[in-house]
Amino acid sequence: MEKEVQQLVDMGATPAQARAALKKYNDVMQAAERIFDGAFDHVTDDSEDVEMKSVSERAGSSSRTRTATPDDDGEGDNDEYADGAEDDDDENEYMDYDSDYEPVKEGPGHGASTADPYAGVFFSKDRREEVIEVEEEPEVVFVPSSNEKAKLMTQGQWMKGCPEGGEQGFLFSQYHELTEGQCSCPHACGSTISRRKQDFFALFSEFSTYISHLRKIAPRKCATCKKPFCFACGEPMSEADQTGKECLFHCPNLQGVILGVGLAMVEQNFLEEKQEKADDKTTRPTTGRRRKAAGTPSPHGSASLDDEDYMHGLAAVGKKAKLGTGYAGDVREDNSGQLEALAAQKLKDEKLAHLLKSVRIYLPNLDRQGGGKSCDYLPHPTTLAHLRRRFNFVGSQLLRNDSLLDMSERSALYFELMEWLETISCHEALASMMAMPIMVVSSVKNVAARKGSSKNSPQIRERTIVYEGSSGPRELLEAIVIQAQAAMKGLEAGTKAAEAAKLEMTEDQKRLTSDDKGKGKDTPKISPEENVKLLGFCKRILGTAKAIDRSLRETKGDAFVDRLHAALPKIPGSSGGQEGSNFMVGEKDSDEDVEKAYVDWASRVRFEYCDLTIPPAQDAPEDEPPHYKFFYNAEARMLANSDIPRRSLAIAKELAVLTTNLPVAWNSSIFLRVDETRVDVIKAVITGPEGTPYYNGCYFFDIFLGPSYNQSPPSVKYMTTNGGKYRFNPNLYADGKVCLSLLGTWSGPGWVSGRSTLLQVLISIQSMILCDEPYLNEPAWANCAGTPQSKAYSVNIRRMVVRTAMLNNLKNPPEPFEDVIRTHFRLKARSITKQLDEWLKQDDGRPLNSDGGAAPLTGTHKATSSTNGFKEDVEELKSLLRKLTAGEEFGKAAGSSRS
């Protein structure tokens, strides 16, 4: 308790006030806020003891309603605070992040070196805060110092997006101090100067104009005693501080307001760009109301935006957009305007990066050139509030970018973002926000508008905003780190190959590594400088992550960082065939629990590196290229030790996307295995989508990224053919051919050099070939939807799926997907059993047709599901599913299913 009391005393309270406030408000920052509001000015008796709750009692999540913007009369408390009605709710008051509580003891042998005072606090995203926020129309005034008109930031705009009670108090106090307070001469001459809103809260068109304005008004000389002082803090100023750039580093008050206004400009600039993109991509409905693009976030504060603009934390609802390009038709893509769009994006990024760099100068930084300033050592309390709401909003949107290629092309902006993250992490007072969950808007509810305090003032609009915790900055950065590591692996593979290529290449190898002349447009050879650029960008990302972790260890301790790392996304590696055994479900588990377990497992194992080589024979030459368990083994061996910079760059970008973007879901997932030394050798398995005759079957593909990738498409071979006997789809031949326009094996929009990706190919197969009515994939049958022929075709496919894509794969799981196959069927055993019963009822009893068609519909058919073998296959598969769920072992010795 004494430590909390001392904290409040250091803030300016008396010991008596501190004890009384802590008795009523168990949170230090909330107690400080109420003390500064004058609620305990009457307390003088320092004899009352206060019982403090334990850390664990204070660390629970909270859900309470606060007023983010106090009323115009200065009284910002809800009625519940005024009459003490909230005392009962304080049992669950959320512990402030930066409160210095006693370390939590962890297990035997605990001590100062291993204790983690942040245990159970920083890594919980379960917080939920409900806040009433106020919005009012800003004034526009002429500012003589800048000779231009400017909007004045309202109190509502200044405080929007802040769900933390303590931070609200600091923001409120600073706003009123710098807009309405009297600045007295610190030299006791009795002179005072009134502060106005346009002094510190003018929103100019340029941040540089705002800084020039502050340099003119912040240093003052008293009209009476002629001595210099700071207009922001009211403290004396030296003559040296009054001139040049140094005047704005005089006090934390200036720092707090500069960062607040500067980050508001950054946020507005970012949102204007996002809104322009949304307007370009959306249509206007007949109602006249503008439709906003899904995934376009909005700020916590702009008076011109609709209610849904508060929802920048909501995930997009609905099906994931298909990334594939069609496999039939004569449509051609229109690529006009791409270069113009890229150029426009570059200009916008440079503008935002320049603004961020200009504002970053005023971040607390003890390592700044020339040494730290006073405000660097003691940042204003609002600094953390500005960073956690405004910078976190912009930064989190940029870090959620799922394309390393896009980031590298926008490197000017992302390099500046990395500078911000490193600068923040290096300051002890700010570093903890790297691990804090970001509070995002989950819902918005309008409250009836009310009139302003004066007769002519506009109405004030109130909204109840609910904030919930989401991934913090360091966690978001980790997803990019995983992509960067994958890209570096692709780039380094090409470098190692070049170093190893010392032997003279054969004629076949030379022919394969040469450009495909005559097969497409001649494009200029990509310079290795592009590889170097991407490599440098990846190293910058990894360097930033290491710098953040190093700073956190220095400022917060090893236990803090270890706990943070335990919650970060994991880097894809090798499951060793054991990953699936960690995900168990029981008969009593609900369907929701089973689905969650499946998605958690699939997310961990969807992308892995592994060894796809065949062990060499004892008498094999040492320099002989290895053989691969792979359809394209010969092609891969011919390209051994080749160095094709253009190809290496394309593969590096591809791997970066695939590591974190393969779709995984209960309904259908894609799993990839990449050879750890030859990243162009890839195997894939796609699980059949729900609502199709392919549901829950496992379909295997061998993929090779050839010598001209990605100027030309990858080579893809379908492997689930029951030894070349079954044709599962008009676009999946029994010999393994995949008909898809992206692959150049069918008419329609084809592969676009430099833009199309392997991920597009995989998702096109998943969503457009493994479809609900595959009969229609044959052009001649495209208009036969719902016909008896189409239904019979789907029923026949189910028979092939059960026999080959389920039963055969389960009894003889192909390498290296043994654990994936067994875990897939084990976790979905209950669902698949129900599916099999339904399919058995729907079977028409016709013989299985290996060519994908169905037996003729004419004549009398006396066959049943038992005579065509379907029922027998179903019962055998059910038996294996029961063994899987019971933990019984069975393997390839069980034999192969019927062909």
N, C-alpha and C positions, 0 to 999 in steps of 0.2 A: 504493500500500500504506500509506503513512504516514497518509493520510486515514482509512483504516479503523482503523488502530491508535489514532489520536487519538480516534476515536469511542468505542472501548472504554475508553480511559483516562478520557474524560469521564464514562463510566458507573461508574467506580470501580475498574477493573482496573489492574494495573501494566503498563508497557510489555512486560515479559517475558511476562506471562500473555497479553497481547493478541496478541503475535507467535506464541506457541505455539498458541493457539486458532485463529488465522486460518490457520495452516499445516495444521491438521487439518480445520477446518470453514471452507469458503470463504464462507459466508454470515455476515454480521456479527451478525445477531440470534441465529443458532444458536450462534455462538461466545460471545456474551454470556450466553446461557442456560447453557451448560456451565461458563463461568467462575463464574457466580453459584451454580451447584450445587456448587462446590468441586472440580471435576475438575482444575483447574490450580493449586491452592494450593501444590503442591510446586515450581513453576517459579520460579527465581530468576535464572537466567542470561539476560541480555539480549543475548547476542552472536549469536544465530542469525537469519539472514536468512530471510525468508519470501517465496516467489514467489506472487503473486496472479494469478488468472485474469482474462481480459478480460471486459468487460461482456457481450459477445455469448455467451461461454461460460457465464456465470453466469445468463443470462436465459432459458435453455431451460425448458420445462415439466418438472415432476417428478411422480413417482408413487411415494410411499413410505408406509410404515406407521409411525405414531407412536402413543404412548399419550397421549391427551388428558388423562386423569386418572391421575396417578401412584398407586402403591400406598400403602397406609396407613403403611408404614414410611418414607415420604418419598422413596424411591428410585424416580423415575418414568421411568428409562431402559429401553428395550428392550435385550435382550442384544446386538443388533447395535451399539448405541452403546457398550456397555461394553467390548467386545473390539475395537472399531475396524473391524469388518467392513464398515462402511458407507463406508469411504474411497473405494472404487471408484465407488460410486453418487454421490458428491459432484460428479462431473463434470457431472451434469445438475441440480445443486441450483438451485432457483428463486430468483432474486434478490429480496430483500425490497423491497417497494414503496417504502418511504421511505428506503432506503439512498441515500447521497449519492455516487454514482459519477461518474467523469469524464464530461463531455458527449460524446455521440456526434457525430462530424463527419459532416455530410451534404453531399456534393457540393462543387463548386467555390465558392469565396467564402464558405466557412463561417466563422462567428465566434461570439462570445459572444452576439450578438443573435439568432442563428438556431439555435444548437445546442439540441438537445432531449435532456436526460439520461434521459428516460423512453421514448425510442424503442424500440419492440418489446417493451415490458414491460406497460404499463397496458392495452393494448387486446387482449390475447390472452385468449381464453376456453378455451384448450386445456389449462389446468391440470387435474390430477387428483390429489387427495390422499386417501390411505387412513388412517383414524384409528381406534384402538380407544377407545371411550368407555364409561365406567362409570356404572351407575345403581344407586342404593341407596335404601332407604326413608327418608324424612326423619323426624327426631325432632319431637315436639310438646312444648313446654315452656311454663310460665307465666312471663310477663315482668312483673315488678313495676312497672316504670316506666310501662307502658301499661295495667296491670291487665287483661290478657287473654292467652289462650293463642295461641301462634303456631307455625307450622311453621318449622323451621330449614333453610335452604338447604344442601343437601349439596355436597360438593366436586364431585361429578359434575354436579349441576345448574348450578353456578357455571361450569363449564368446557365444558359441552356446546355443540356447534355451532361450535367453533373449530378449524379445520384448520391454522392457521398455527403453526409450531413456536415462533417467538419469542414470540408472543402467549400461547401455552400456558404458557410459562415465567413470564411476568409475572402471569398469572391465578393460577397455582399459588402463586407466592411471596406475593402479596397475601392469598390465602385463608388460608394457614398463618400469616402474620404477624398477621392480625387474629382468628384463632381460637385459636391455641396459644402465641403469643409472649408474652414478659414485657415490659411497658411500664415502663421505668426512668425515674425522675424526672430530667429534663434538668439539674437544678440541682446534681447531684453529691452529693445527700444520702444516697444509697444505698438509697432506698426504691423498691420495685417493685410493680406491680399486674398481676395475671394477666388476660389477655383470655380471654373465653369466646365460643363460637359465637353465643349469643343477643345478644351486644353489637352486632354489625354485620350478622348474617345472618338476622335474624328476618323472616319473611314474614307481615306483618299483613294484615288484611282491607282496610285502606285505606292508601294511600301517605302520607297526612297523618299517620297514627298512627306510621308508621315515622320520619318526619321529626321529630315531637315526641319520640319515643324517643331519637333521636340527639342532639337539643339538650340532653337531660338528662344523657346519659352522656359525650358527647365532651369538653366542657370539664371539666377536673378540677383539684382542688387537692391538692397532695401532703400526705399525712397527717402527714409529718414536718416539712418546711420551710414548709408552708402557701403555697407559690408555685404559680401556675397553669400548666398545661401541657395539651397536646392528647393525648387518649387514643388517637387514631388514628395520629398520627405520632411522638408522644413528644417533641415540640419545645415550647419555651416559648410561652405564650400571654399576650397583654396582657389587662388587665382589661376593655378595651372589646370585645375579641374574645370574651370569655366570655359576653356577654349578647346577646340578640336573635337575629336571623336570621343575622348575620354570622359566627357561630361555625362554621357548616357550610361556609364558604368559606375556612377557615384553611389547608388543605393539600390537595395532590393526592390523598392517601390517602383522605380523606373523599369527594372528588369521584368517584374511581374506584368506591368501594363503593356510593355513592348511585346512580350511573348504572347499575351492574350490577344492583342489586336493583330499582330503579325500572323499568328496561326489561324485567326478568323479569316484573314485574307487568303491564306493558303487553302483553307477548307473551301472557301467560296470559289476560288479559281479552279480547284479540282472538281467541284460539283457542276460548275458551268460547262466544263469539258465533258463530263459524264452526261449532262443533259443534252448537249449537242449531239452526242452519239445516239442517245435514246430517241431524239427527234428524227435522226436520219434513218433509224431502223424500224420505227413504228409507223402505223397508219392512224388516221384520225377517224374514230367511229362516227356513225351518223348522228349521235347525240351531240357532237361538237366538243365533247370532253376529251382532252388529250390523254392518250393511252401511254403509259410508261413501260419501258422495256423491262422485262424480268431481270433481276440481278443488278439494276441500276440503283445504288444506294443514295440516300439523301442525308442532309445534315440534321443535327439536333436543333437547328434553328435557322429558318429563313421564312420571313413572313409571307413570301409569295408562293410557297409550296403547299400542296395539299396534305391531308392527314397521312396518306400512305407514305409520304416522304420521310416520316419519322422511322420507317421500318427498315433502316439500313442494316439491321442485324438479322432480318428474317431470311431463312433459306428459301430458294425458289421452290415452289410447289408444282408438282406435276411430273410428267415423264421427261427423262433426259433427252435433249435434242439429238436426233440422229446425225452423226457426223459423216456418214457414208454418202457416196454419190451413186446414183441409180445404176442398175444393171441392164436396163432395156430402154429402147426409145432412141430418138435422134436428136435430143436436146444437146446444145453446146453451151458451155459456161461462158458468161460474159465477164472478162477480166479487166474491162476498161475502167479507168479511174483508180486502179490500185496504187500506182506510183504517186499520183496526186494525194491520195489519202495518207500514204506513208510519209510524204513530205510534210503534210499538214500536221500529222501526229508528232513528227519530230520537232516542229516549231513549238507546239503546245508543251511538249515535254521539256524543252529547253527553257521555256518561260517559267514553268512550275519549278524546275530545278534551280533556276536563278533566284526565284522568290524564296525557296527553302534555304538556299545558301545565305541569302541576305538576313533571314531571320535567325539562322543557326549561330550567327556571330554573337547573339545575346543569350545563348544557352549558358547555364553555369558550366564553366570549364576551367579547371585548375591548371591545365596544360596549355592555355592560350599563349600566343606569342607575346613576349614581354612580361609574362607572369600573371597569376590570378589577381582579379580585382576583389573588392570587398563583397560585391554581390555574388561572386563565384564561391566564396567561402560560406556565405550565409544566404542561400537563395530565398526569395520571397515564398511564403507558404502557398501562394496561388500557382507557382510554377509547375508543381506536380499536377495540379488540377488541369491546367491548360494542356499539358502533354498527354494526360490520360484520356481526355475527351476529344480534343481536336486533332492532335498529332496521331493518336492511336486510330482515330477514324480513317484518316487519309492513309497512314502507314499500313493498316490492316488490309485495306482494299488493294493496295499495291502488292502486298505480300501474299494475298490470296490468288494472285495470277498463277495459273496452272501451266504456263508455257515458258520454259527457260529461253526458248528462241525469241519470243516476244520481249522478254526482259533484256536479253543481250542486244536486241535491236534498239531498245530504249535505254541504253546503258547510262546516258547522261543523267536521267532521272533516278535510276536505281543506284548508281554510285553515290549520289547525294543522299539517298535514303540510308545507305550503309553508313555514311558519315554521321548522320543523326543518331542511328542506333548505337554506334561506338561511343559517341560523345556522351549520350545519356547514360550508358552503362558504366562509364568511367567515373561518374560522380556518385559518391556514397549516398547522398540524399535522394537521388533519382534512380539509382541502379535497380532497386527492387521492382520497379514497374515493368522491367523486362519479363518478370515471372508472373506478374499480376494478371488475372483474367481481365479481358476487356469487357466492360459493361456495354451491351448493345440493346437497342430498343426491340422489345418483343411485341408490344401492343400499344395502341394510342386510343384514348377516349376523350372526346371533346366535352368541355364543361361550358355551361351557358355563358355567353359574353356579358361583360359588365362595363359600365361607364368608367372613364378615367377620373382622377381626383379633381381636375379642374373642369369648368363648364364646357370649354371648347375642345378639350382633349378627346382624341379618338377612343373608340371602345377597346377594351383590353380582352384578349382572347386567352382562355385558360385551357390547358389540356392535362389529362392525367396520363403520364407516361410510365410504362412498366419496363424496367431494365433487367436483363439477365446476363449472367456471366458467360463469356465465350473464350476461345483460345487467346492466350497472351502473345506479345510480340515475339518472344524467343521461340515459342511453340510454332508460330506461323513461319518463322524463318527456317525452322528445321525441315519443313517440306521442300523448301528451295535448296537447302543443303543436300538433301537426298538426290534431287535432280542434278545438282552441280557435280556431285560425286560420280553419278552415272555417266554424265557427259565427259568428265575427265577420263573415265575408264575407256570410253570409246575413242577419245583422242589419243590416249597413251597407247592403246592397242595398235593404232596405225604407226606411232613413233617406234614402238618396239619391233614391229614388222619391218620397218625400214632399216633399223639397225641390224636385224638378223639376216637381211637379204644380201648375203655376200656371194652366194653361188650363182653361176650363170643360169638365167631362166630358160626353160624349154620354149620351143616355138609355140606350143599350145598356151603356155602361161603368158607369153608376150601378147598373143592374140587376144586372150581374155582380158588383159589389163589395159588394152588400148581402147580408145574411144570408139563407140559404135557408129562408125561413119555410115551415112546414108540412111540410118534408121530414125533419124529425127533431126531437129534443127541443130545446127552447129552453134554451141554456146561457148563463150570465152571461158578458158580454164580458170577455175577459182584459185586465187592466190593463197598460198599457205598462211598469209597474214590473217586471213579470216579465222583459220584454226587458232592462231596465236591470240587473236582478239577474244574468241570464246573461251580459250583456256585462261586468259587473264581475268575475264569476268567471273569464271567459276572460282578461281583462286581468291578473288576479292570477297565472294560470298562466304567461302570457307574461312577466310581470315577474319571476317566480321563475327562469325559465330564463335570462333576461338577467342577473339578479343572480349566479347561479351562474357563468355564463361570465365575467362581469366579475371576480369574485373569483378564479377559476382563472387568468385572465390575469395578475392582480396577484401571485399567490402562486407559480404554476408556469410562467408564461411563455407567449408567443404560440404557440410550436411545440407545446406540450402541448395547448392548446385546439384548434389547427388539426387536430392528429392525432385528437383526440376527435371533432370535428365530421365528419371524413371517415368515421367509422364509424357515425354516427347515421342513423336512418331518414330518408329524403328526403321533403320536402314535395311532394305531388302538384302538378304544373304542366303544362306543355305539352311533349310529346315532339317536336313539330315534324316528326313523320314520320320521325325518324331513330333513335329509341330502339331499335327492333327490330334494326337493322343491327349493333348492338354485341354481340349475342348470336349467336355462330356455333358450329355443331357440325360435326364431320367424320364420315366413314365409320368411322373407327377409335374414335370416342367410344362408350363403353358406354351402355347404356340408362339406367343410373342418372345418368350425366353429362348426358345429353340431358334427362331429366326435371328435374334440378336447374336446368339452364339455362332451361328453360321456366318453371318456377315463379318463379325470380329475375326473369325478364323480366316475367311477368304481374303480379307483386307491385308492380313499379315503375310500370306503366302502367294498372293497373286503374281508377284514378280520376284524371281530369284535367279542367281547365277549358279551354275552347276557344271560338272564335268560330263560332257557329251561324247568324249572320245572313246575309242575301243582300244584296250591295252595292246601295245605292239607285240608282235611275235618275238621270241627270244633272238632269232637270227636276223631281225630287221636292222637295216643300217641306221646309225644314230641320227643322220641328217634327213631321214625320210619323214615327210609330213605325216601327221597322225591321221587315222581313219576315224570317221564319226558315225554314230548311231543315227543315221540321217539320210533321207532320200537323196539329197543333193550332195552326198559325200564327195563324188568326183569333182564337182564344181568347186567345192570348198577347198579341197586339196590343191587344185590348180592355182588358187589365189593365195596359197600359203606364202608368207613373207613378202607380200606385195605392199607397195606404198602408194596409195591413191588419195591425196589430201582432200579432194572434193568429196570422195566417198566417206572418208573418216569423219569429216565435219558433219555430213548428213546423218551418219549413224549416231554420232555423239548427241545431236539434237533429238534424234528419235528416242534414244534410251532415256534421255532426261524426261521426256513426256510420258513414256511407258511406265516408268517406275512408280508414279503416283496417280496415274489417270486411267489405268485399266478399270473398266466398270465391274463392280462386284455388287451383287444383290441376291436376295433369296430366290428371286424369279429367274435369274440368269447371270452368269459370271464368265469372265475371261481370265485364264491363267497362262503365264508365259515362263519358259525356262530358256535362259541364254547361256551359251558356253562361256565359261569364265575366262578363257584365253582367246576365243574367237567370237567376238560379239556380233558377228554377222550370221552365226549359226543359231537358229531359234526354233523352238518347238512351242506350240500353243494348243490349248484345249478350251473349247467353248461349251458351256452347259446349255442345253436347249431351253428356250424361253417358255414361260408359262402361257397357256392358251394355244399352244401349237402341238402338232403330233410329235414334235422333237423334245417335249418337256422332260427335263431332268436327265436326258441322255448326255453322254460325253463324246464330243466330236473333236478329233485330233488333226492337226495340221503341221507340216514341216515347212519352214520358211527360210529362205536364203536371200540375203541382201547382196545382190550381185555386183560386178565390177563397175557398173554405171549407175548404181544407186546414189542419189534419188533422182537422177535425170530420167531414169526409167523405173517402172514399178518393181517390187520384190517378186521373187518366184515363190508360189504357194502351192503345196500339194496336199490334197485331202487324203487322210490315212485310214479313216474308219469305214472301210469298204468290205469287211469280211473276206479279206484275201482277194480283193478285186472282183467280187461277185455282186455286191449290192449297190444300186444307184438310189440314193436317198432323196434326190431332188433333181428337177430338170437342169439345175445349175451345178450339181455335184455328181460327177460321173463316176462310174465304177472303177475307172482307171486312175482316179484321183484328180482329174481336171476340175478346176474351179472356174465357172463362167461368171465373170464380173467385169464390168466396163472399166473399173479402176485398174484391173490387171491387164487390160488390153485383150481380154478373151471374149468380149461381147460388145455390141454396139452401145453407144451412149456416151455420156460425159466421162472422159478418160482421165488418166493420170496427168497431173499438172506438175511439171518439173519445179522443184524447189518449194512446192506448197503442199502437195498431197503427202499423206503419211501412212505408215503401217497401221496406226490406230484406226484410221478411217477404213482401211480394208477389213480389219477384224470386226469393227462394229457394223459394217455393211453386211458381212456374212451373218453376224448374229441377228440382225434385225430385218434383213431383206431377203436372205436365202432361207434361214431357219424360221420361216414365217407361219402364220396360222392357216393359210390355204395354199400350200406349195404347188398344187396343180396349175395355178394361174401363172406360175413362173415360166411356163412354156408359152411362147408368143402366140401360137395357134390356139391356145386354150384360155387366153387372157380374159375373154368375156364369158367364161363359164362359172362364175362365182355361184356357189350354193347348189350346183347341179349334182345329181346322183354320182356322176363320174368323178367330180371333185371330192365328194365325201368318201367314195370308195378308195380313192387315191390316198387320202389321209389315213384311213383305217389300215391300209396295207403298209404305210410307212410306220405306223405304231408297232406292227408286228416285227418289222426290221429293227426298230429302235430298241424294243425290249430284248430281242435276241442278241444284237451286236453292240449297240451303244450303251446298253445297261449290263446285261448278263455276261457277255463275253469280256467286257472291260473290267467288270468286278472280279471275275475269276482269273483273268490274265491282264492285270493293269499294265499298260505300256510304260516303259521308262521314259523320262524320270518322274512320272506322275503317280507312282504307286500310292503314296500317302494322300495325295489330293483326291484320287478316285475313292479310296476307302473312306476317307473322312466325309467327302461329299455324300456318299450313300448312307453312311452311318448317321450323320446329323439330320438327313432328310428321310430316314427310313419310315417314320410314321406317315409323312405326307405322301411318299412314293407308294406305300402300301394302299392308301386310299385311291391314289391315281390309277394303280393297276386294277383295282376292283372296278373302277368306272370304265376303264378301257376294255376290260373283259366283257362287260355288259354291252358295250357299243360295237364289239367285233361282229362282222357279218359272216364269219365262218368260211370265207373263201380261202383258197390256198395262197401262201405267200408268193408274191411275184417279185423276184430279185431285181427286175429292171425298173421298179418303182411304180409300174402301172398296177391295175387291178384286173382280176379275172373278168371275162365278159359278163355283162349284166343280163344277157338273154339266157333262157334255159332254166332248168330247175337245179338248185344248189342244195344238196343234202349235207354238205360238209358243215361242221361246227367248229367252235374254238378248240374243242378237245381233239378233233381229228386233224386240224391243220397245224397242231403243235403249239398254238398260242397259249392255251390254258396251261400246258405243261411248262412252258417257259416262264409264265407268270408265277406258278407255284414254286419253281426252283429259285427264281429271283427272290420271292418272299422268304424262302427258307434261308437264303444267304443274308438277307437283311436282318432276320432274327438273330442269326449268329453274330453279325456285326454288333448289334445293340447289346448282346449278352457278353461281348468281349471274347468270343471264341475265335480261334485262329483257323484260317483256311487259305490256301495259296494256289499256285499254278499247278500243283500236283492234282488238284481237283479235276483237271482235264478241260478240254475246250467244248464249247456248246456246239450244237448242230449247225451245219452250214446250210 
